[in-house]
Amino acid sequence: MAATSDDAPRVNEWQRVGGRAGGTITAIAGADRSEGARRLFAGTMSGVYVSDDGGDSWRISNRSLTSPYVQALVASPAVTEDGTVFLGVVGGGAFKSFDRGDTWNKLAFWSTMPNVVAIGLSPAYATDRMAFLGSDADGVFRSTNGGRSWNPSSSGLTGLSVQAVAVSPNFTNDQTVYAGIVDGGLCRSTDAGRTWTQLGKSTVGTATVQAVALSPAFKDARVMLIGTEEHGLWRSTDGGRRWAVVENVASQSINAVAMSPNFGEDQLVVAGTGDAGVMVSADGGETWSSYSVGDEVGAVLSVSVMVEDDTTTIWAGTYETGLYRSADLGETWEAANNGITSQNWVTLALSPALTRDGTMFAGGTGTGVFRSADGGESWAPVTEDYADADVTGIAISPNYRRDRIVFAATNIGLLRTTDGGDDWTELDRGIDTDEIRAVGVSSTYARDRTVFAGGPQGFGYKSTDNGNSWKRIDYEFDGETIASIATGPDFANDQTVFVGTLGERMAAVHLSTDGGTTFERFVEHDSASPWIALGIPPAYTPEDRWWMFATAGQVFKPAERFSDTWNGTYPASRRSAVLAIVPAPVTGDERVFAATSAGVYRSVTGAASWQPINEGLSNLAVLTVVASPDFAEDQSIYAMALGGEIWRWVDDPPEVEEAAEEASAAGDGE
């Protein structure tokens, strides 16, 4: 088994184990040369990746980015001098970088925070500071001061869902901007975005326009191309007055269109389609050739043409399968995903025999379940029949090496495999809901075969026969969503079940001490966060009820053992989310590890105080942490960062002892 991608694990330093390369690439952009290197940008569903070696390798660059769902990326025409890059995201508005994408600054809006899906800059941005944003529900926003402030500018638009924005290369003189509208065709403004009118009413009509591309020499060669969702590709040679459909792609979905920066000489136009192909024209869009990026490649969502030292490269960003490039005008393609890991994973589970079989499972939003057989270095999907399922929880049998049982909580029900992940079935005998949010197997599963599962509206279930049949728990959990489940470390004897729920601005833990027959609402805390995590130390007993839960930015534990008073601590800042906690699985060891949006934090005082342990961790948005099944011997924890990157940390016992002594001394000093 390959434990890490390096020769040997290093102590007190994170090492990137691996992940599934690629993912969904929503935007591609390039900056001009600066100090001999041209920086490339790839927008993904896990943030921004940058490359300084022509796309041979990539690194994540999400510093100060509060939403990872990138939809648009544009570099300033004067980026070499001003370092400016704009970024549009879903769920977070827009961001601006002044250092070529190394750090990001959130831009302010007077009213609503739009979901920004398109960005256009004036070609004279360095002097006029004009910028335009297209949003998916709030129309166009306009800035005249480089993004410091934005004003809605949608008068005359045929709809407020704007999918594309293109600024005329002759904007200084013609003040022209174009916008593609959902079910509204193409709109144009000739007064710098103040007012709009519809173009092509009798041809393009109200088709959904997803992409707009203009000739770089638009003043003289007024060639335009637009891509639509259901009505193919359209071309105009007079700035949008008259349109002709490209016949051989009339019924295809065109997601993206790009023209060569040398269009006046090479007449090169590229279009990305919804059926995993790229269309290429070398005569300004009159005739087209279709090329397949690859047999297993998803729809092409973004395209770009870049010319460097007389070499023309076509870039294609795909749905789920990453970034590709072609140096021969689309005839052949190669993947360019080295360093890009952009999967929508949210949960990670390790085989109890990880050091022997190297098995891990992961899953997330719309992904189904993935499996690794080499300790997290590489991954493959294993739920072919449920490939689009939202996976919110995975539970592995403690006896996995023998029984090969794994459960997955999904939005279409509870799935189970009994052969290590090769085949999966949906369990519905006794389960009367289509959505399961959490699943947990008993700590003594090999003896009692007990499994718990739950979902929205407080629906909870228990099985005592490997999940073959289920009984609804006779307790409503106050109608809240069951989001996490754990049992005591010796369930056969302690009979303890912990259920974390999420209600209206409230997180709670419900406790059972009779194996799940009855429950009580044990502890709660105000929280608007969509998650709650449980941490049950191996020393827990019903008499010594010391355990933890986390929600929002805090980790909570009893103020004193045998006490019902709870104290919360912030591992990171008050604005950083705590997404998962894991106590060291060794009796007497008070270490606790927390996954946060600001990296991984460790406590050596049972969650009373915290220190960051982020040395070597380049992706600080950490979604979960899991202790190695052999933690007592290898002192290792695994982390899954945003995008599905898998990392490993080996804790140094002498350092832990020193940290504990320092924490104790600090406490005595108080």
ZITA-V40558 format. One line per field, one symbol per residue. ss: DSSP state (h for helix, s for strand, l for the rest). Layout:
ss = ???
//
This chain:
ss = llllllllllslllsssslllsslssssssssssllssssssssllssssslllllllsslllllllllsssssslllhhhhllssssslllssssslllllllsslllllllllsssssslllhhhhllsssssllllsssslllllllssllsllllllsssssslllhhhhllssssslllssssslllllslssslllllllllsssssslllllllllsssssllllsssslllllllsslhhhllllsssssslllhhhhllssssslllssssslllllllsssslllllllsssssssssllssssssssllllsssslllllllsslllllssslsssssslllhhhhllssssslllssssslllllllssllhhhllllsssssslllhhhhllsssssllssssslllllllsssllllllllllsssslllhhhhllsssslhhhlsssslllllllssllllhhhlssssssslllhhhhllsssssssllssssssslllllllsssssssllllllsssllllllllllllssssllssssslllllllssssllllllllssssssllllllllsssssllssssslllllllsslllllllllsssssslllhhhhlsssssslslssssssllhhhhhhhhhhhhhhhhhl
//
